[in-house]
Structures are given as C-alpha cells and as structure tokens.
C-alpha cells in the first residue's frame, strides 16, 4: 500500500518508454512520493524495463494505478496541475514548480486531493489533457531548448514538493567526529606559532613585529578551526621543529 503521508498524486499520461516510467518512480521516491497513476502506457503494463530502471523504487510501480483515460486518473481529485513548457490556447494560471507545490501543500493540508499531470515524452500533454487541469506548471528553462525528459520533470516537481513539506537546512557542516575549537584553544595555537616563529627570527624588523603578530592572530580567528584542526596544526609545528633540530 502507498504510504499515509499526505501528498499529491503524480499522473503519467501516455508514457512511451518503460525506462522513463521507472526513472520517474525512482525520482518520486527520492522525495517521499509514492502515489503514481499511469494513463494508457504505449508499451503496456506491467513493464520490465520500468522495473529495471526503478532501481529500488519498485514499490512505487507495484502500487501504480493503471487507467485508460486522463479523466479517470483525476476523477477523485479536487485540484489538478498540468506540466507543460509550450504556450497553449487555454487561459489558466501558470505557476513555477515552487509556487505550484506550495499551493498543493496548502490544498492537501485542507483535505483536498491534488494531482499533477506529466505528458508523454514525444510531445507532452495534449490540450484535451490540459483542459482538465486547474493550473499549469511551467519550469523556467532555456526558451531555446525547453524540452524536459519525463523523469526530469517529475524530479523537479518532487524536489519542490519536498522543499515545501520538509524543513531542510540551507547549509550544514559535517564535523567528521570533531567539535569547533574554543577560543582558548585557538589562542594557545596562536601562542605556539608566535613563540616558535619568534625563535626562528620571523618577526623582523622589530618595528613591524607587532603588526605581524596582530595579522597572524587575525588569520587564526578567520579560520573555522575544529579541535582536530588545532591538534594537527600543533603537531605539524612540533614535527617541523624536531626535523630542524635533527639537522
């Protein structure tokens, strides 16, 4: 059974290649989506090429609902999006994937059922399909080359859905088992280097020594050092001094 997680249903309308259906299933599961409906696939169903391409997302295909007509695929839905890059002779709101999935989140949270239509690889959705939709999703691609692969379009839409429903940090730092160095640890590192460099005659001439020390301290403070970094830098300097003494 599909998960109980509230989500839109992705409808693949007359897909032509099993590989693209499988790739779409994989893209869906990447972003926690598992409700797929397939309208009149060209090469029949089930399709072994789709299973092979799904690569671990086979359960999405196992639970996929097969229907003959697009209207059957969205019969129980209260709001439908149609993905297309081409200008049509139909007056409808045109949304970016980001805005569309934001709206989908709002409607699903209110208890509505939402579907997203994806057209066949060769020419996309027909006007008869788009006429069933309440709004259009248009990806802001290069106007000179607007064609998107079926799975690519599913991936982009699924990604935007995930962004709207899961709190994701814009940037994180993997600490690799260490913690950030404390100010006292950085201060001790600076002292170690200053004392050693002073013995090596680095702070010369004397008139510039103070500003050189200040610049060196400022260099350490600008570095996002971990405790492991501090230990390594201490070790590097100690080893260099030992190597010098051996000479």
Secondary structure, DSSP 8 states (H G I E B T S, - for coil): ---SS---EEEEES---HHHHHHHHHHHHHTT---EEEES-TT-SS-HHHHHHHTT-HHHHHT-EEESSHHHHTTT-SEEEEE--S--SS--EEE-HHHHHHHHHHHHHTT--EEEEE--TTT---HHHHTT-SEEE-----TTS----HHHHHHHHHHHHHHHHS---S-----TT--B--HHHHHHHHHHHHHHHHHTT-S-SHHHHHHHHHHHHHHHHHS--BHHHHHHHHHHHHHHHHHHHH-
